[in-house]
Amino acid sequence: MRPSLIIGNWKMHGSLDSVRQLLTAILAQSESMASSTRIGVCPSFVHLPLAREILSGSSVSLGAQNAHAEEQGAYTGEVAAGMLAEMGLDYVLVGHSERRQLFAESDAEVAAKFLAVQKHGMQPVLCLGESLAEREKGISSEVVLGQLNAVIEAAGIEAFARAVIAYEPVWAIGTGKTASPEQAQEIHAAIRQRLAEKDAEIAANTLLLYGGSVKSGNAVELFSQADIDGGLVGGASLAADEFIAICNSAD
Ligand code: PEP
């Protein structure tokens, strides 16, 4: 039985004050949660020290939204995986569709980031997803499995024993449009099948999260699908009540 995991992706939102308030509220509410769902949050880089301080000793995990693949060097404005590891992080998102689209990250760069994050002892949350045009062409699985293959080829299937995968259809991120539970399950099953072709045990244990306009109103149905083990939540993770309601839907 796989545990459920919900990770909040706070993107480029928040201030020192609002991050403090949000984390304090999430912590207070998570302590009285009935479900055993694991919770994580990914604030912006600059809010990580504050988040680490507030979350210290709690069961809420901390992650970053991106990392550079190189150890160090002349990469102005970037943050290396090793620097993030020093912050005691659990997770780093890699290949989020906003990184792939807005910052032109290729499959090869995503794979390099995945490796760098693992090298420094953190778990990559590998984000995969097709665009609306690709869905309309009927090539969703092909696109998503192509993105997955690029990382399997670079890192090996064994690496997925220490990674999380998030299926996030690009057309559902921040749009209010959610994949139907059946659409999401179909792609999750294809991802698990691809992992199983390489290693059945790893496939059975890898957590597959769904992301794309998850809210408390659609979470139960999505999370009840056989291959959906939780969610990567953007907008709805910025309000503690809503985020905890989503976490409570995942048991
Ligand atoms: C995300 O950014 O990973 C995401 C899923 O966003 P939203 O929940 O707002 O669609």
Residues whose N, C-alpha, C, O or C-beta is under 5 A from the ligand:
A	BS01	PEP	N9 A172 I173 G174 T175 G211 G212 S213 V214 L232 V233 G234 G235 A236
